[in-house]
Amino acid sequence: MARKKAAPDFEQSLTDLQQLVERLESGELSLEDSLACFEQGIRLTRECQASLSQAEQKVRILLERDGELQDAPFEPPA
C-alpha cells in the first residue's frame, strides 16, 4: 500500500522561513547561497499558503452547515 507524504508542520515551516529571511538579510551569503535560500523560501512559503488555504476551507465547511457548526469530512486537493 502506498504511503501518503506527511504534510509539513506549519509552525516548523514558518520557523524555517524566518531563519532563511534572517540569513538573507545578514548580507553575508554568496550569490549562489542567497539564490538557494531564496528558492527554499519560495517552497516554504507555498507550503505555508497551502496549509492556510486548507485550514480556511475546513472552517468554511464547518460554518456553512445551516448556520450550525457541524463537522464534515474534508479532502485536501491532490
C-alpha positions in Angstrom: 0.0 0.0 0.0 1.4 3.4 -1.0 2.0 5.9 1.8 1.0 9.5 1.6 3.7 12.0 2.2 3.1 13.6 5.6 2.1 17.3 5.4 4.9 19.6 6.6 4.3 21.1 10.0 3.1 24.7 9.5 4.8 26.1 12.5 8.1 24.4 11.6 7.9 25.7 8.0 7.2 29.2 9.3 10.2 29.0 11.7 12.4 27.7 8.9 11.2 30.6 6.7 12.0 33.1 9.3 15.5 31.7 9.7 16.1 31.9 6.0 15.0 35.5 5.9 17.4 36.4 8.7 20.2 34.7 6.8 19.4 36.6 3.6 19.1 39.9 5.5 22.5 39.4 7.1 24.1 40.1 3.7 26.9 37.6 4.4 25.8 34.9 1.9 27.3 34.4 -1.5 25.1 34.9 -4.6 24.7 31.1 -5.0 23.8 30.6 -1.3 21.4 33.5 -1.5 19.7 32.0 -4.5 19.5 28.6 -2.8 17.9 30.2 0.3 15.5 32.2 -1.9 14.4 29.0 -3.7 13.9 27.2 -0.4 12.0 30.2 1.0 9.6 30.1 -2.0 9.0 26.4 -1.4 8.3 27.0 2.3 6.0 30.0 1.5 4.0 27.8 -0.8 3.7 25.1 1.8 2.5 27.6 4.4 0.0 29.1 2.0 -1.4 25.6 1.2 -1.7 24.8 4.9 -3.6 28.1 5.5 -5.9 27.5 2.5 -6.8 24.0 3.7 -7.5 25.4 7.2 -9.7 28.2 5.7 -11.6 25.7 3.6 -12.2 23.5 6.7 -13.5 26.4 8.6 -15.8 27.3 5.7 -17.2 23.8 5.6 -17.8 23.9 9.4 -19.6 27.3 9.3 -21.8 26.8 6.2 -24.0 24.0 7.6 -27.4 25.6 8.0 -25.9 28.1 10.4 -24.8 25.4 12.8 -21.4 24.1 13.5 -21.2 20.6 12.1 -18.1 18.7 11.4 -17.8 17.4 7.8 -15.1 15.3 6.1 -12.6 17.4 4.2 -10.3 16.1 1.5 -7.5 18.5 0.6 -6.7 19.0 -3.0 -4.3 16.4 -4.5 
